[in-house]
Amino acid sequence: MANLFYFNSVNDHPDLDPDGIELPDLAAAQKEALRLLGRMLQDADGDGLWHGKDWSVWVTDAPSGTGHILFKLHLSATKPHDPA
């Protein structure tokens, strides 16, 4: 029996999933979340990421970021300070 998972994300702007994806279990949803985060990295220039804005993907059991958060992935980047 498939479950409905909602994949929400924030990089430079929030993207809340109103429709969800049917997947067999939580492990499949975790793999899909990693793929989503990978696509976000490929599709964006990452400018905000390099200026201290964290990116995240979180999966819920209800649409548009509502309901229970089943898990969340965070991505952040840091650069060493330029020497003075």
Backbone hydrogen bonds, N-H to C=O, Kabsch-Sander energy under -0.5 kcal/mol:
donor,donor_aa,acceptor,acceptor_aa,energy
3,N,23,L,-3.4
5,F,3,N,-0.6
5,F,21,I,-2.6
6,Y,60,T,-2.1
7,F,5,F,-0.5
8,N,6,Y,-0.7
8,N,58,W,-2.7
9,S,15,D,-2.3
10,V,56,S,-2.4
11,N,13,H,-1.5
15,D,9,S,-3.2
21,I,5,F,-2.9
23,L,3,N,-2.7
23,L,21,I,-0.5
29,A,25,D,-1.7
30,Q,26,L,-2.4
31,K,27,A,-1.9
32,E,28,A,-2.1
33,A,29,A,-2.3
34,L,30,Q,-1.8
35,R,31,K,-1.9
36,L,32,E,-2.5
37,L,33,A,-2.4
38,G,34,L,-2.2
39,R,35,R,-2.4
40,M,36,L,-2.3
41,L,37,L,-1.9
42,Q,38,G,-2.0
43,D,39,R,-2.6
44,A,40,M,-1.3
50,W,46,G,-2.0
51,H,47,D,-0.6
51,H,48,G,-0.9
52,G,49,L,-1.1
53,K,48,G,-2.4
54,D,52,G,-0.7
55,W,75,L,-2.9
56,S,10,V,-2.3
57,V,73,L,-2.0
58,W,8,N,-2.4
59,V,71,F,-2.4
60,T,6,Y,-2.1
61,D,68,H,-1.2
62,A,66,T,-0.8
64,S,17,D,-3.3
65,G,62,A,-0.5
66,T,63,P,-1.8
70,L,59,V,-3.4
70,L,68,H,-0.6
71,F,59,V,-1.0
73,L,57,V,-3.4
75,L,55,W,-2.9
77,A,49,L,-0.6
